[in-house]
Structures are given as C-alpha cells and as structure tokens.
Amino acid sequence: MRKFYTLLTREVRSYFYSPIAYIVLVFFLFVSGADFYFQLTFMNGQPVSYSVQEAFFNSVFFWFAFVLIFPLITMRLFAEEFKLGTIEPLMTAPVRDWQVVLAKFFGALFFYAILWIPTLLYFAVFQTMTHQSAANSTGAYLGAYLMLLLLGMFYISIGCFASVVTKNQIVAAVISFCAITLHFFSGLISFVLREVSSSTRQVLGYFSALEQMGTLSRGEIDTRPMVLYVSMTILMLTLTYQAFQSRKWRL
C-alpha cells in the first residue's frame, strides 16, 4: 500500500509541475465562469422554469469545456513516459502493473476534482449576493456533482487507455477526444433521426450523458448511471492494464 501511495503522490505532483495543467485550469475556469455569467444574464428579469444550477450544468459552453479537458489531462499519462523512456525504471521498480495503472488514473481524477472546486464558489457568491438559492434542493447539487464524478471517472479511464497505446501525446489526445465525443453525443441521435423506434430511443437515452445530467441536476438520483459508468470505468481500466502489460513485454 505504501508503494501505491508513493506512485500516487508522484502522479499528483507531476500535474503541479506541468504547465499544461495550469493552462487547462485557467481555460476551464474562464469558460465555466463565462458560462455562469451568461446564464445569469439570460435568466435575469424573465420567468424561467429551471434553476441557476440546472442552467449552468446543462449549457453548451459547459459541455464544450467539459469534453475538451479530458484529452488534455490524460494524453501525457503513459505516452510521455514511453516517449521519454522514463517508463522503464517504473516497470522495473518493485511495484505491480495494476498499481501503476491505478496511480495514474487516480492522479488524473484528483486533478479533475480540483477543477470543480472553484465552481462551488459560483453558487455561494450568487446566494450571498441575491439571498436566493441557486438550486431547488441540496439533492440537486449532489446529483449534478455525482454525475460529474461518474463521467469524469469513465472519460479519464478512456484517456488512460488512449495514452497507453501510443507514444505520441497528440495521437492519444485525438483518440480519447473522438471516443469521448462519440459517447457524449450518442444520446442526441434520437433527436437528429426522427424515424427511431421507442425502444431504440430508450436505449440511446440510457447512454445519453445530457439526459442523465438533466435528471440528476434536478435532484432525481438514479442508480442506473452509477452502475453504467462504474462498470465502464472498470472495463476501460482493465483494458489499460492489459495494454500496459503487452507493451511492457515488448520493451
């Protein structure tokens, strides 16, 4: 356990020493802050049927920044180490391969969580200035951030797999971006194609991140996304582990 903690600490520190991490942080805060401002401006002075919190978590600007950050924070995880040759000392160290994979996964997940901490201030400042609640209930906050965690786990695991199959960070970023975008917008197929059966529409809705976020951001906790994304995360990490072992034996 101490070896895993050492690996995890190494991964977390690598983000604080990386200029890309700070670029991602500034970019994400700028886009999310601008989105929050625009949503308030649009809602100001006119009746709406949704809360500020729902508007923030279901806007186009929000999802644009959301999808883009994962390739940026995961592309270097394995690809950079394979390219620079620093993966060889890590492979020969007295640690198990699954510990290496999990350390990189949780290191990226920790940085991802840091990105969302400032967004809590948006709602706190809003409630302090207006003396109104930004959400309809506490469960709405819990549901929205739970969905962000589930999606973050799944998309980071995709990024880990993309990074372990190539030495080129750009290629890893493109692979993960295409896979994440394909999944994310798969739920919109039912809206684009009108001649879709109800059963197909239900299946696509089950995989739609937009619909799931809309449900959870209203405080309606659904266990199906939890089972789906935890299972898919485990699957992708298993594939990453197998790919890592395969590349290890070829070195």
C-alpha positions as CSV (number, residue, x, y, z in Angstrom):
1,M,0.0,0.0,0.0
2,R,2.9,2.3,0.7
3,K,4.3,1.7,-2.8
4,F,0.9,2.6,-4.3
5,Y,0.7,5.8,-2.2
6,T,4.2,6.7,-3.4
7,L,3.2,6.3,-7.0
8,L,0.0,8.2,-6.5
9,T,1.9,11.1,-4.9
10,R,4.3,11.1,-7.8
11,E,1.4,11.4,-10.3
12,V,-0.3,14.2,-8.4
13,R,2.9,16.2,-8.1
14,S,3.5,15.8,-11.8
15,Y,0.4,17.8,-12.5
16,F,1.6,20.7,-10.4
17,Y,4.9,20.8,-12.2
18,S,3.2,20.7,-15.7
19,P,2.4,23.9,-17.5
20,I,-0.3,22.1,-19.4
21,A,-2.2,21.5,-16.1
22,Y,-2.3,25.3,-15.3
23,I,-3.4,26.1,-18.9
24,V,-6.2,23.6,-18.5
25,L,-7.1,25.1,-15.1
26,V,-7.2,28.7,-16.4
27,F,-9.1,27.7,-19.6
28,F,-11.7,25.7,-17.7
29,L,-12.3,28.4,-15.1
30,F,-12.6,31.0,-17.8
31,V,-15.1,29.1,-19.8
32,S,-17.1,27.9,-16.8
33,G,-17.1,31.4,-15.3
34,A,-18.2,33.0,-18.5
35,D,-21.0,30.4,-18.8
36,F,-22.3,31.1,-15.3
37,Y,-22.3,34.8,-16.1
38,F,-24.1,34.4,-19.4
39,Q,-26.7,32.1,-17.8
40,L,-27.4,34.6,-15.1
41,T,-27.7,37.4,-17.7
42,F,-30.1,35.4,-19.8
43,M,-32.3,34.5,-16.8
44,N,-32.3,37.9,-15.3
45,G,-35.6,39.7,-15.5
46,Q,-37.6,36.9,-17.1
47,P,-39.5,33.9,-15.7
48,V,-37.9,30.5,-16.2
49,S,-38.9,27.0,-15.2
50,Y,-35.4,25.9,-14.2
51,S,-32.9,26.9,-11.5
52,V,-29.5,28.6,-11.9
53,Q,-27.8,25.4,-11.1
54,E,-29.7,23.5,-13.7
55,A,-28.9,26.1,-16.3
56,F,-25.2,26.0,-15.5
57,F,-24.9,22.2,-15.7
58,N,-26.9,21.9,-19.0
59,S,-25.5,24.6,-21.2
60,V,-23.5,24.3,-24.4
61,F,-20.5,26.3,-23.1
62,F,-20.3,24.0,-20.1
63,W,-20.3,20.8,-22.1
64,F,-17.8,22.2,-24.6
65,A,-15.2,22.8,-21.8
66,F,-16.1,19.5,-20.1
67,V,-15.4,17.3,-23.1
68,L,-12.2,19.1,-24.1
69,I,-10.4,18.9,-20.7
70,F,-10.1,15.1,-20.6
71,P,-7.7,14.6,-23.6
72,L,-5.6,17.4,-22.2
73,I,-5.2,16.0,-18.7
74,T,-4.7,12.3,-19.8
75,M,-2.7,12.4,-23.0
76,R,0.6,12.5,-21.2
77,L,-0.1,9.8,-18.6
78,F,1.6,6.9,-20.4
79,A,2.5,8.4,-23.8
80,E,5.0,10.9,-22.4
81,E,6.7,8.2,-20.3
82,F,7.0,5.8,-23.2
83,K,8.4,8.6,-25.4
84,L,11.0,9.8,-22.9
85,G,12.0,6.4,-21.7
86,T,11.0,7.1,-18.1
87,I,8.6,4.2,-18.1
88,E,11.4,1.7,-18.0
89,P,12.5,2.5,-14.4
90,L,8.9,2.4,-13.4
91,M,8.4,-1.0,-15.0
92,T,11.5,-2.4,-13.2
93,A,10.5,-0.9,-9.9
94,P,9.1,-3.3,-7.2
95,V,5.5,-2.3,-7.9
96,R,2.7,-4.2,-9.6
97,D,1.4,-3.1,-13.0
98,W,-2.1,-2.6,-11.7
99,Q,-0.7,-0.2,-9.1
100,V,0.9,1.9,-11.9
101,V,-2.4,2.0,-13.8
102,L,-4.5,2.9,-10.8
103,A,-1.9,5.5,-9.6
104,K,-2.1,7.3,-12.9
105,F,-5.9,7.0,-13.0
106,F,-6.4,8.4,-9.5
107,G,-3.8,11.1,-10.0
108,A,-5.7,12.4,-13.1
109,L,-9.0,12.0,-11.2
110,F,-7.6,14.1,-8.3
111,F,-6.6,16.9,-10.7
112,Y,-10.0,16.7,-12.3
113,A,-11.7,17.1,-9.0
114,I,-9.6,20.2,-8.3
115,L,-11.0,21.8,-11.4
116,W,-14.5,21.7,-10.0
117,I,-13.8,23.1,-6.5
118,P,-13.9,26.8,-7.7
119,T,-17.4,26.2,-9.2
120,L,-18.8,25.8,-5.8
121,L,-17.9,29.4,-5.2
122,Y,-20.1,30.5,-8.1
123,F,-23.2,29.3,-6.3
124,A,-22.0,30.5,-2.9
125,V,-21.4,34.0,-4.2
126,F,-24.8,34.0,-6.0
127,Q,-26.7,33.1,-2.9
128,T,-24.8,35.6,-0.8
129,M,-25.4,38.4,-3.3
130,T,-29.1,37.6,-4.1
131,H,-30.2,35.9,-0.9
132,Q,-31.8,33.3,-3.2
133,S,-31.0,29.6,-3.6
134,A,-29.2,28.7,-6.9
135,A,-30.8,25.2,-6.8
136,N,-34.2,23.8,-5.9
137,S,-32.7,21.4,-3.3
138,T,-29.5,20.1,-1.8
139,G,-30.0,16.9,-3.7
140,A,-29.7,18.9,-7.0
141,Y,-26.1,19.8,-6.1
142,L,-25.3,16.3,-5.0
143,G,-26.8,14.8,-8.2
144,A,-25.0,17.2,-10.5
145,Y,-21.6,16.7,-8.9
146,L,-22.2,13.0,-8.7
147,M,-22.8,12.9,-12.4
148,L,-19.6,14.9,-13.0
149,L,-17.7,12.4,-10.9
150,L,-19.1,9.4,-12.8
151,L,-18.5,10.9,-16.2
152,G,-15.0,12.0,-15.1
153,M,-14.1,8.5,-14.0
154,F,-15.2,7.0,-17.2
155,Y,-13.7,9.6,-19.5
156,I,-10.4,9.6,-17.6
157,S,-10.2,5.8,-18.0
158,I,-10.7,6.2,-21.7
159,G,-7.9,8.7,-21.7
160,C,-5.6,6.3,-19.9
161,F,-6.3,3.6,-22.5
162,A,-5.6,6.0,-25.3
163,S,-2.4,7.2,-23.7
164,V,-1.1,3.6,-23.1
165,V,-1.4,2.5,-26.8
166,T,0.8,5.2,-28.3
167,K,3.9,7.2,-27.7
168,N,2.5,10.3,-29.3
169,Q,0.6,12.6,-26.9
170,I,-1.3,14.3,-29.7
171,V,-2.4,10.9,-31.1
172,A,-3.5,9.9,-27.6
173,A,-5.5,13.2,-27.2
174,V,-7.2,12.7,-30.6
175,I,-8.1,9.1,-29.8
176,S,-9.6,10.0,-26.4
177,F,-11.4,13.1,-27.8
178,C,-13.0,11.1,-30.6
179,A,-14.1,8.3,-28.2
180,I,-15.4,10.7,-25.6
181,T,-17.2,12.9,-28.1
182,L,-18.8,9.8,-29.8
183,H,-20.2,8.6,-26.4
184,F,-21.2,12.0,-25.3
185,F,-23.3,12.9,-28.4
186,S,-24.7,9.4,-28.9
187,G,-27.8,10.4,-27.0
188,L,-28.5,13.1,-29.5
189,I,-29.0,10.6,-32.3
190,S,-32.6,10.1,-31.3
191,F,-33.2,13.9,-31.7
192,V,-31.5,14.1,-35.1
193,L,-33.1,11.0,-36.6
194,R,-36.9,11.2,-36.3
195,E,-37.6,7.7,-37.6
196,V,-36.3,5.9,-34.5
197,S,-38.3,3.3,-32.6
198,S,-39.3,3.9,-29.0
199,S,-37.1,1.0,-27.8
200,T,-34.1,2.4,-29.6
201,R,-34.8,5.9,-28.2
202,Q,-34.8,4.4,-24.7
203,V,-31.5,2.6,-25.2
204,L,-29.9,5.8,-26.6
205,G,-31.4,7.8,-23.7
206,Y,-29.8,5.3,-21.3
207,F,-26.4,6.2,-22.6
208,S,-27.0,9.9,-23.0
209,A,-24.9,12.0,-20.7
210,L,-27.1,15.0,-21.4
211,E,-30.3,13.3,-20.3
212,Q,-28.6,11.8,-17.2
213,M,-27.2,15.2,-16.2
214,G,-30.6,16.8,-16.7
215,T,-32.2,14.2,-14.4
216,L,-29.5,14.3,-11.7
217,S,-29.2,18.1,-11.7
218,R,-32.9,18.2,-10.7
219,G,-32.1,16.1,-7.7
220,E,-33.6,12.9,-9.1
221,I,-31.0,10.4,-8.1
222,D,-30.9,7.4,-10.5
223,T,-28.7,4.4,-9.8
224,R,-28.5,3.3,-13.5
225,P,-25.8,5.9,-14.4
226,M,-23.8,4.8,-11.3
227,V,-23.9,1.1,-12.4
228,L,-23.2,2.1,-16.0
229,Y,-20.2,4.4,-15.5
230,V,-18.6,2.4,-12.7
231,S,-18.8,-0.8,-14.8
232,M,-17.4,1.0,-17.9
233,T,-14.6,2.6,-15.9
234,I,-13.6,-0.8,-14.6
235,L,-13.7,-2.2,-18.1
236,M,-11.5,0.5,-19.6
237,L,-9.0,0.3,-16.7
238,T,-8.8,-3.5,-17.3
239,L,-8.1,-2.9,-21.0
240,T,-5.5,-0.3,-20.0
241,Y,-3.9,-2.8,-17.7
242,Q,-3.7,-5.4,-20.4
243,A,-2.3,-2.9,-22.9
244,F,0.3,-1.8,-20.4
245,Q,1.4,-5.3,-19.8
246,S,1.6,-6.0,-23.5
247,R,3.8,-3.0,-24.1
248,K,5.9,-3.9,-21.1
249,W,6.8,-7.3,-22.6
250,R,7.7,-5.7,-25.9
251,L,10.3,-3.3,-24.4
